Amino acid sequence: KEGMMDKIQSWRGRVKEVQAQFADNAKTTFVCVCIPEFLSVYETERLVQELMKYNIDVENIVVNQLVLKPSSEPACKMCAARQKIQGKYLAQIKDLYEDFHVVQMPMHCDEVRGVEALK
């Protein structure tokens, strides 16, 4: 029984260390990544509220998979519909997070993996 109590005390100490590091803005920040759709925006807002409740730095949001029309291609009916839907949620993101750094990333034809693919 005593060995178990020692383990619990050890874990408690580690948890406090992690909490302190998460709350230290010089060491930790969270970057939320969402897509411009209802559920993702809703869950992002829940995450931001929880992080703020614990004084964890969160001031960056990446909005991923935006459907953009290449200027050289004719308009696509589905793409136009997605742009309209995404525009609604992008406007909500801009309103909710006006003091945040919001980065908009377009949807790509291929899977984006690694830094080089982002350039």
N, C-alpha and C positions, 0 to 999 in steps of 0.2 A: 504494500500500500504506500509506503514512503517513497519508493522509486517512482511510482506513478505521480505523486504530488510534485516531485522534483522535475519530472518531464513537463507537467502542466505549468509550473513556474517558469521553466526555460522557454516554453512556447509563448507564454504571456510576455516575457521580455522581448522576444523576437518580434511579436506582433506590435508592440509599442515602438520598436525601432523602425519597423516598416511604416507605421502610421506617421511617425515623425518625419521620415524621409519623403513620404507622399505629400505631406503638408509643407515641405520646404520648397518654395518656388524656385530657389537657385539650383535645386537638384532634380526636381520632377515637374513635368507638365504633361497633361493629357491632350492628345489631338484626336478629336472625334471625327469619324469618317461616316458619311451617310450618303444616301441617294435621294434625289428629289421626289419622294413618294410619301404618302401619308404615314404608314407605319414606321418607316425609317426616321422621319422628322419627329414623330411622336416619341419614339424610343431615345432619340438623341436628346430631346428636351428632358426626358426623365433622367438620363445619365448626367447631363449638365447640372441639373438641380441637385442630384445626390452628391456629385463631386463638390459642388459649392457648399453644400451643407457641412461637409467635412474640411472646408478650407483647402481643397486641392485645386491647384491651378489648372484651369481649362479656359483657354481663350483662342483656340485655333480649331477650325472646322474645315474639313475637306468634303466638298460635295462632288461625288464621283458619278461617272456614267451619264454625263449630260449629253443629250442628243443634239448635235449641231449639224446644220446643213452646210456641206462644203459649197462654196460659192460657184464652183465650176459644174456642179451637178444639178439636174432638174429636181424640183421639189418632190418629195415622196409623201404620199398620203399618210402612211403610218408614222413617218418621222415628224410630220407636221402635228399630228395628234399627240405624239409623245412630247414634243416641244411645248405644246399648250399646257398639258398636264404638269410637266416639269416646271414651267414658268410660274404656275400657281404656287407650287411648293418652294420654289427658289425665292419668290417674293416673301413668303412666310419666314424663310430662313434669314433673309436680309433684315426683316423687321425684328425677329426674335433676337438676333445676334448682331445688332448694329455696332456694338463695341468690340466685337470679336474680329479676328483675322480669318476671313472666309476665302478659301481657295476653291475655284471651280475647275474641275477636270472633265474633259470630254470623254465620251465613250469611244473606244478604238475598235477597229475590226479584229485585231488580234489581242490575245491576252497580254496584259502589261505586267512584266516581271523584271525587277531590277531597276537600278538607277538609269542605266543607259536607255531603257525603253521609255522612260519618262521625259527624256530630252527632246 
